[in-house]
């Protein structure tokens, strides 16, 4: 037994359930969990947190060294650098002989390029994708929420338009800088079958997206502007589609009751903002309006006033939360002990704190808010726990992330919104900024 393996076996920390596949760099994670030393044979899905299965490339001797390298998905974060010897799978146990003695060798492709010194003549992929004609009910198994009828109707309209113009479906929105994401990747047959099902819950989940928000569209390129469905309960249909730009803040702004209205809103604003896409936007506006009329969907903007009567509070993201509330007994929700303005000031002080002592001082000020919310939950005011968890989540501060998770886990459990509980657990474990959020 190697020294590393012996040291690992004697380590008293909890074993990380992802083992060698874990990509976490968070210090708190590594303090709590132990990870096995890397094995000599490195599988492809160990070297990259997103790739579903190994891509095997057969390399024949005597070929030119200039043949194209194996293609792999290109919307990925770069995996940690590994030596070439680590990237090549020897797999001697299964073959019984050394690859060097064979005329054909199997190479595991890592990241975006192959490390073969010899050229490939044939590539064989042993991972598969969900077929675009797969029963859409699978979507609920993957994303834990059911997509509404307007989602599928809109995709059907794009499909017909793509066939009419002899273009791929995704190209229909290219001219207006809009990209189909999330569940749409399933309908387009682009979603890979993953070993780790949790990864679907992080597919295009932006930094400030709470579990209630499911992204379906984004502005192309490096923009973090995206549009998604917002629902109060995972078992219910979405209430509206909203927009958010995670590069700016956590604010979720309602747009329309359906995706036709949301895209119509986007195109109207695009004609004003961008002279480069003005003509294309105007052309598509007419089509979207026609599609909406054909399927009897309104393109009017969502009226937030009618939601005011339902929500317990607006919350930090502005979209509000809806929880069971008994007006007679006043059980179900009570306001947080501090006003939002005061809490935001505390968050800013924590963000600006330079030393650990300064941080500890601010954290001590925030703790009574969390404690009060916990007491409220114990007294059946579950909405207060949800509000506190959303506030801590929207702060975006890593110092408050564990508190946010605890508050939200308890609140979602008591509200019987288990799908949201699972989503927030996976999201916070893998939460990251930027636009490299796809598993493709």
C-alpha positions as CSV (number, residue, x, y, z in Angstrom):
1,X,0.0,0.0,0.0
2,X,1.3,3.4,-1.0
3,X,2.0,6.1,1.6
4,X,-0.7,8.3,0.0
5,X,-3.3,5.5,0.2
6,X,-2.4,4.7,3.8
7,X,-2.6,8.3,4.8
8,X,-6.0,8.5,3.1
9,X,-7.3,5.5,4.9
10,X,-6.3,6.9,8.3
11,X,-7.8,10.3,7.5
12,X,-10.7,10.9,10.0
13,X,-12.6,13.2,7.6
14,X,-15.8,12.2,5.8
15,X,-15.3,10.6,2.4
16,X,-16.5,12.9,-0.4
17,X,-19.2,11.1,-2.4
18,X,-17.7,12.2,-5.7
19,X,-14.2,10.8,-5.0
20,X,-11.7,11.4,-7.7
21,X,-14.5,13.1,-9.8
22,X,-14.7,15.9,-7.3
23,X,-13.6,19.3,-8.7
24,X,-14.3,21.4,-5.7
25,X,-11.5,23.9,-4.7
26,X,-13.4,25.4,-1.8
27,X,-11.3,25.2,1.3
28,X,-14.3,24.5,3.6
29,X,-15.2,21.5,1.4
30,X,-11.7,20.1,1.7
31,X,-11.6,20.6,5.4
32,X,-14.8,18.6,5.8
33,X,-14.3,15.9,3.2
34,X,-11.4,13.7,2.2
35,X,-10.6,12.6,-1.4
36,X,-8.7,9.5,-2.6
37,X,-5.2,10.0,-4.1
38,X,-5.4,10.0,-8.0
39,X,-5.1,6.5,-9.5
40,X,-2.7,5.7,-12.4
41,X,-5.6,5.1,-14.8
42,X,-7.5,8.3,-15.1
43,X,-10.9,8.1,-16.6
44,X,-12.2,11.0,-18.8
45,X,-15.1,11.8,-16.5
46,X,-12.6,12.1,-13.6
47,X,-10.5,14.6,-15.4
48,X,-13.4,16.9,-16.3
49,X,-16.4,17.6,-14.1
50,X,-18.9,17.8,-17.0
51,X,-18.0,15.0,-19.5
52,X,-20.5,12.2,-19.1
53,X,-18.6,9.1,-20.4
54,X,-15.2,8.3,-21.8
55,X,-14.6,9.2,-25.4
56,X,-12.3,6.6,-26.9
57,X,-10.1,7.3,-29.9
58,X,-8.6,4.4,-31.9
59,X,-5.2,5.4,-33.2
60,X,-3.5,3.3,-35.9
61,X,0.3,3.3,-36.5
62,X,1.8,4.7,-39.7
63,X,-0.7,7.6,-40.1
64,X,0.2,11.2,-40.6
65,X,0.6,13.3,-37.5
66,X,-1.5,16.1,-39.0
67,X,-4.9,14.5,-39.0
68,X,-7.7,16.3,-37.0
69,X,-7.7,15.9,-33.3
70,X,-10.7,14.4,-31.6
71,X,-13.5,16.9,-31.1
72,X,-15.0,17.3,-27.6
73,X,-17.7,19.7,-26.3
74,X,-16.3,23.3,-26.4
75,X,-18.5,25.0,-23.9
76,X,-16.6,23.8,-20.9
77,X,-14.3,25.2,-18.3
78,X,-10.8,23.9,-18.6
79,X,-10.1,21.0,-16.4
80,X,-7.1,21.1,-14.1
81,X,-3.8,20.5,-16.0
82,X,-2.5,17.0,-15.9
83,X,0.5,15.4,-17.3
84,X,0.3,13.5,-20.6
85,X,1.0,10.3,-18.8
86,X,-2.0,10.9,-16.6
87,X,-4.2,11.7,-19.6
88,X,-3.5,8.4,-21.4
89,X,-5.4,5.4,-20.1
90,X,-3.2,2.3,-20.0
91,X,-6.1,-0.1,-19.2
92,X,-3.7,-3.0,-19.0
93,X,-5.9,-4.9,-16.6
94,X,-8.7,-5.4,-19.1
95,X,-6.4,-6.1,-22.1
96,X,-3.8,-8.2,-20.4
97,X,-1.1,-6.7,-22.6
98,X,0.7,-3.4,-22.9
99,X,-0.7,-0.9,-25.4
100,X,2.7,-0.3,-26.7
101,X,2.8,-3.9,-28.0
102,X,-0.4,-3.5,-29.9
103,X,-0.9,-2.1,-33.4
104,X,-4.0,-0.3,-32.2
105,X,-4.1,1.8,-29.0
106,X,-7.0,3.3,-27.2
107,X,-6.5,6.9,-25.9
108,X,-8.8,8.7,-23.6
109,X,-9.2,12.3,-24.8
110,X,-9.1,14.9,-22.1
111,X,-10.2,18.6,-22.2
112,X,-10.4,19.9,-25.8
113,X,-7.5,18.0,-27.4
114,X,-6.0,14.5,-27.8
115,X,-2.5,13.8,-26.6
116,X,-1.7,11.2,-29.3
117,X,1.6,11.5,-30.9
118,X,0.3,9.5,-33.8
119,X,-2.7,10.5,-35.8
120,X,-6.2,9.2,-35.5
121,X,-7.9,7.5,-38.4
122,X,-11.1,6.6,-36.7
123,X,-12.9,8.0,-33.7
124,X,-15.4,6.0,-31.7
125,X,-17.5,7.6,-29.0
126,X,-19.0,5.5,-26.3
127,X,-21.3,8.1,-24.8
128,X,-24.7,9.0,-26.1
129,X,-27.2,11.8,-26.1
130,X,-30.9,11.9,-25.4
131,X,-32.6,11.7,-28.8
132,X,-34.6,14.7,-29.8
133,X,-37.7,12.5,-30.1
134,X,-37.3,11.1,-26.6
135,X,-40.5,11.5,-24.5
136,X,-40.4,15.1,-23.1
137,X,-41.6,13.6,-19.7
138,X,-37.9,12.8,-19.2
139,X,-37.3,16.5,-18.8
140,X,-39.0,16.4,-15.4
141,X,-36.7,13.6,-14.3
142,X,-33.6,15.6,-15.3
143,X,-34.5,19.1,-14.2
144,X,-37.1,18.2,-11.5
145,X,-39.7,20.6,-12.8
146,X,-42.3,20.1,-15.5
147,X,-42.1,22.4,-18.5
148,X,-45.3,24.2,-19.6
149,X,-47.2,23.9,-22.9
150,X,-46.0,27.2,-24.2
151,X,-42.4,26.0,-24.0
152,X,-43.1,23.1,-26.3
153,X,-45.4,25.2,-28.6
154,X,-42.6,27.8,-29.1
155,X,-40.1,25.1,-29.9
156,X,-42.5,23.7,-32.5
157,X,-42.8,27.1,-34.1
158,X,-39.0,27.4,-34.3
159,X,-38.8,23.9,-35.8
160,X,-41.3,24.8,-38.6
161,X,-39.5,28.0,-39.3
162,X,-36.1,26.2,-39.4
163,X,-37.5,23.7,-41.9
164,X,-38.9,26.5,-44.0
165,X,-35.6,28.4,-44.1
166,X,-33.5,25.2,-44.2
167,X,-31.6,26.2,-41.1
168,X,-30.8,24.5,-37.8
169,X,-33.3,25.4,-35.1
170,X,-30.7,27.3,-33.0
171,X,-29.9,29.6,-36.0
172,X,-33.4,31.1,-36.1
173,X,-32.5,33.2,-33.0
174,X,-28.9,33.8,-33.9
175,X,-29.6,36.9,-35.9
176,X,-31.0,38.6,-32.8
177,X,-28.2,37.4,-30.4
178,X,-30.5,35.0,-28.5
179,X,-29.6,31.4,-27.6
180,X,-31.7,28.4,-26.6
181,X,-30.4,26.9,-23.4
182,X,-31.3,24.5,-20.6
183,X,-34.3,22.2,-21.4
184,X,-34.2,23.3,-25.0
185,X,-30.9,21.4,-25.4
186,X,-32.9,18.2,-24.6
187,X,-35.4,19.0,-27.4
188,X,-32.6,19.6,-29.8
189,X,-31.0,16.3,-29.0
190,X,-27.8,17.9,-27.6
191,X,-28.2,16.8,-24.0
192,X,-25.7,14.0,-23.1
193,X,-26.6,11.1,-20.8
194,X,-24.7,11.8,-17.7
195,X,-23.4,9.4,-15.0
196,X,-24.0,12.0,-12.4
197,X,-27.6,13.1,-12.7
198,X,-27.0,16.1,-10.4
199,X,-25.2,17.8,-13.3
200,X,-28.4,18.5,-15.1
201,X,-29.5,20.7,-12.2
202,X,-26.5,23.0,-12.8
203,X,-26.9,23.1,-16.6
204,X,-27.1,26.8,-17.4
205,X,-27.9,27.7,-13.7
206,X,-26.5,31.2,-13.3
207,X,-24.9,32.5,-10.1
208,X,-28.0,34.2,-8.7
209,X,-30.7,31.8,-10.0
210,X,-32.7,30.5,-7.1
211,X,-34.4,27.1,-7.4
212,X,-37.6,28.8,-8.5
213,X,-35.9,30.1,-11.6
214,X,-35.3,27.8,-14.7
215,X,-33.3,29.4,-17.5
216,X,-34.3,28.7,-21.1
217,X,-32.8,31.6,-23.1
218,X,-29.7,33.8,-22.9
219,X,-28.1,36.5,-24.8
220,X,-25.3,35.1,-26.9
221,X,-21.6,35.5,-26.1
222,X,-20.2,36.5,-22.7
223,X,-23.4,38.3,-21.6
224,X,-25.0,36.9,-18.5
225,X,-28.4,38.2,-19.4
226,X,-30.9,35.3,-19.4
227,X,-34.6,34.6,-19.4
228,X,-36.3,31.8,-17.5
229,X,-39.5,30.4,-16.0
230,X,-40.3,31.4,-12.4
231,X,-42.5,29.1,-10.3
232,X,-43.4,29.2,-6.6
233,X,-43.7,25.5,-6.2
234,X,-41.9,22.8,-8.2
235,X,-45.2,20.8,-8.5
236,X,-47.0,23.7,-10.1
237,X,-46.8,25.5,-13.4
238,X,-44.6,28.6,-13.8
239,X,-46.2,31.9,-12.8
240,X,-44.3,34.0,-15.4
241,X,-41.0,34.3,-17.3
242,X,-38.5,36.7,-15.9
243,X,-35.1,38.2,-16.8
244,X,-31.9,38.5,-14.8
245,X,-28.3,39.6,-15.6
246,X,-26.1,37.8,-13.0
247,X,-23.1,40.0,-14.0
248,X,-25.0,43.0,-12.5
249,X,-27.2,41.8,-9.6
250,X,-29.7,39.2,-8.3
251,X,-32.8,41.0,-9.4
252,X,-35.4,38.9,-11.1
253,X,-37.8,41.0,-13.2
254,X,-41.1,39.5,-14.5
255,X,-41.6,39.9,-18.3
256,X,-44.6,37.8,-19.5
257,X,-46.9,34.9,-18.7
258,X,-45.5,32.8,-21.5
259,X,-42.4,32.5,-23.7
260,X,-43.9,34.1,-26.7
261,X,-44.5,37.3,-24.8
262,X,-41.0,37.1,-23.2
263,X,-39.3,36.8,-26.6
264,X,-41.5,39.5,-28.0
265,X,-40.4,41.8,-25.2
266,X,-36.8,41.0,-25.8
267,X,-37.0,41.7,-29.5
268,X,-38.8,45.0,-28.9
269,X,-35.9,46.1,-26.6
270,X,-33.3,44.8,-29.0
271,X,-34.6,47.0,-31.8
272,X,-34.0,50.0,-29.6
273,X,-30.6,48.9,-28.1
274,X,-28.8,47.4,-31.0
275,X,-28.9,49.0,-34.5
276,X,-27.0,45.9,-35.8
277,X,-29.9,43.6,-35.0
278,X,-32.7,46.1,-35.5
279,X,-33.9,44.7,-38.9
280,X,-33.6,41.1,-37.9
281,X,-35.5,41.8,-34.6
282,X,-38.3,43.6,-36.4
283,X,-38.7,40.7,-38.8
284,X,-38.8,38.1,-36.0
285,X,-41.2,40.3,-34.0
286,X,-43.9,39.8,-36.6
287,X,-43.3,36.1,-36.7
288,X,-43.5,35.7,-32.9
289,X,-46.6,37.8,-32.8
290,X,-48.2,35.6,-35.4
291,X,-47.2,32.4,-33.6
292,X,-48.7,33.7,-30.3
293,X,-52.0,34.6,-32.0
294,X,-52.0,31.2,-33.7
295,X,-51.7,29.3,-30.4
296,X,-53.8,31.9,-28.4
297,X,-51.0,33.2,-26.2
298,X,-50.9,36.8,-25.0
299,X,-47.8,38.8,-25.7
300,X,-48.6,41.4,-23.0
301,X,-46.1,42.2,-20.3
302,X,-46.7,40.6,-16.9
303,X,-48.5,42.8,-14.4
304,X,-46.8,42.5,-11.1
305,X,-49.7,44.2,-9.3
306,X,-51.8,41.0,-9.5
307,X,-49.0,39.1,-7.8
308,X,-48.8,41.5,-4.9
309,X,-51.9,40.0,-3.2
310,X,-50.3,36.5,-3.3
311,X,-46.8,37.1,-2.1
312,X,-45.7,37.1,1.5
313,X,-42.8,39.5,0.7
314,X,-40.9,40.7,-2.3
315,X,-37.5,39.2,-1.1
316,X,-34.1,40.4,-2.2
317,X,-34.5,39.2,-5.8
318,X,-37.8,41.2,-6.1
319,X,-39.9,38.4,-7.6
320,X,-41.5,37.6,-4.2
321,X,-42.3,34.3,-2.4
322,X,-45.7,32.6,-2.0
323,X,-46.2,30.4,1.0
324,X,-49.3,29.1,2.8
325,X,-50.5,31.8,5.2
326,X,-53.5,31.8,7.6
327,X,-54.8,35.4,7.9
328,X,-56.9,34.5,11.0
329,X,-54.1,32.9,13.0
330,X,-51.4,34.8,11.2
331,X,-49.4,31.6,10.9
332,X,-47.1,31.0,7.9
333,X,-45.0,34.1,7.7
334,X,-43.7,37.0,9.8
335,X,-41.2,39.7,8.6
336,X,-37.5,39.4,9.4
337,X,-36.2,41.1,12.5
338,X,-34.3,43.7,10.4
339,X,-35.5,45.7,7.4
340,X,-34.0,44.8,3.9
341,X,-32.1,48.1,3.8
342,X,-30.3,47.3,7.1
343,X,-29.6,43.8,6.0
344,X,-28.1,45.0,2.7
345,X,-25.9,47.4,4.7
346,X,-24.6,44.4,6.7
347,X,-23.9,42.4,3.5
348,X,-22.0,45.4,2.1
349,X,-19.9,45.7,5.3
350,X,-19.1,42.0,5.1
351,X,-18.1,42.2,1.5
352,X,-15.8,45.2,2.1
353,X,-14.3,43.7,5.3
354,X,-10.5,43.3,4.9
355,X,-9.6,41.2,7.9
356,X,-11.1,38.2,9.5
357,X,-11.8,40.2,12.7
358,X,-13.8,42.7,10.7
359,X,-15.7,39.8,9.0
360,X,-16.4,38.1,12.4
361,X,-17.8,41.4,13.7
362,X,-20.3,41.7,10.8
363,X,-21.2,38.0,11.0
364,X,-22.0,38.5,14.7
365,X,-24.5,41.3,13.6
366,X,-26.1,39.1,11.0
367,X,-26.4,36.0,13.2
368,X,-29.5,37.3,15.2
369,X,-31.4,37.6,11.9
370,X,-30.7,33.9,11.1
371,X,-31.6,32.9,14.7
372,X,-34.8,34.9,14.7
373,X,-35.8,33.3,11.3
374,X,-35.0,29.8,12.8
375,X,-37.3,30.5,15.8
376,X,-40.0,31.7,13.4
377,X,-39.8,28.4,11.4
378,X,-40.1,26.5,14.7
379,X,-43.3,28.3,15.3
380,X,-44.6,27.3,11.8
381,X,-43.8,30.6,10.0
382,X,-42.0,28.7,7.2
383,X,-42.0,31.7,4.9
384,X,-39.7,33.6,7.2
385,X,-37.1,30.9,6.9
386,X,-37.5,31.0,3.1
387,X,-37.1,34.8,3.1
388,X,-34.0,34.6,5.2
389,X,-32.4,31.9,3.0
390,X,-33.2,33.8,-0.2
391,X,-31.6,37.0,1.3
392,X,-28.4,35.1,2.3
393,X,-28.3,33.4,-1.1
394,X,-28.8,36.7,-3.0
395,X,-25.9,38.3,-1.0
396,X,-23.6,36.1,-3.2
397,X,-21.1,36.0,-0.3
398,X,-19.3,32.7,0.3
399,X,-19.2,33.5,4.1
400,X,-23.0,33.2,4.1
401,X,-23.4,30.3,1.7
402,X,-23.6,27.6,4.4
403,X,-26.2,29.6,6.3
404,X,-28.2,30.1,3.2
405,X,-28.2,26.4,2.5
406,X,-29.3,25.5,6.0
407,X,-32.2,28.0,5.9
408,X,-33.4,27.0,2.5
409,X,-33.1,23.2,3.1
410,X,-35.3,23.5,6.2
411,X,-37.8,25.9,4.6
412,X,-38.2,23.8,1.4
413,X,-38.5,20.6,3.4
414,X,-41.3,22.0,5.6
415,X,-43.0,23.6,2.6
416,X,-42.8,20.2,0.8
417,X,-40.8,21.6,-2.0
418,X,-38.3,18.8,-2.1
419,X,-37.3,19.4,-5.7
420,X,-36.2,23.0,-4.8
421,X,-34.3,21.6,-1.9
422,X,-32.3,19.2,-4.1
423,X,-31.6,22.0,-6.7
424,X,-30.2,24.4,-4.1
425,X,-28.0,21.7,-2.6
426,X,-26.5,20.9,-6.0
427,X,-26.3,24.5,-7.0
428,X,-24.5,25.8,-3.9
429,X,-22.1,22.9,-4.1
430,X,-21.1,23.8,-7.6
431,X,-22.0,27.5,-7.7
432,X,-19.8,29.6,-9.9
433,X,-19.9,32.9,-11.8
434,X,-19.6,33.6,-15.5
435,X,-21.2,32.0,-18.5
436,X,-19.4,28.7,-18.7
437,X,-22.3,26.9,-17.1
438,X,-23.2,24.4,-19.8
439,X,-22.6,20.6,-19.5
440,X,-22.4,20.3,-23.3
